[in-house]
Amino acid sequence: MQWMETIKVQSATGKEKAVEEELILLAREIQENTESLKLGAVRASRNTLVPGCFALRLFWNTDEPRIRGSVLGVSLAQSLKEFGLVDHSIWIVSRKREGGNDHERGVTKETALFES
């Protein structure tokens, strides 16, 4: 099953650049150090309309989603609180059944990518 953790950070005024740099660094470090985990991709992004609003997304491929998030996700959410308000949520990738086959919607299978 494919599921996603979203860790959204609304940074305090004046900390936008620091948060963006931290998320990009975290995404790179996670990608380099999580080979043994069933982590499919890591993405860091920023909101186009809301200044200081960022997200770190972890895409997982495990048998069952972790309802409260992975140990990594919970740890990241806790550590990012120093930058502002944090929202940590878990999402399951929607699938459409066609002819007895599952087709994923909304998430492509990729290796780790990050955006700045």
SULBEL-V840113 format. One record per helix or strand of 3 or more residues. SS is the DSSP state (A for helix, B for strand). FROM is the first residue (numbers start at 1). TO is the last residue. Records with the same first field share a line. If there is no record, write none. Layout:
SS=FROM-TO ; FROM-TO
//
This chain:
B=2-11 ; 39-46 ; 53-61 ; 84-92 ; 95-98 ; 101-104
A=16-33 ; 71-83
//
